[in-house]
């Protein structure tokens, strides 16, 4: 088992780093959603779906 870990340490580290990055991105998106912010980062004034994706406030 230790030999397999040593042989694949690079792949294991890259997978861990990518997993952490994905978790942080998802966490950020969830926080933005709870705060009522848009996920696209721009206003809806020029969007083709204006008024359809967000409830009128």
Secondary structure, 3 states (H helix, E strand, C coil): CHHHHHHCHHHHHHHHHHHHHHHHHHHHHHHHHHCCCCCCCCCCCCCCCCCCCCCCC
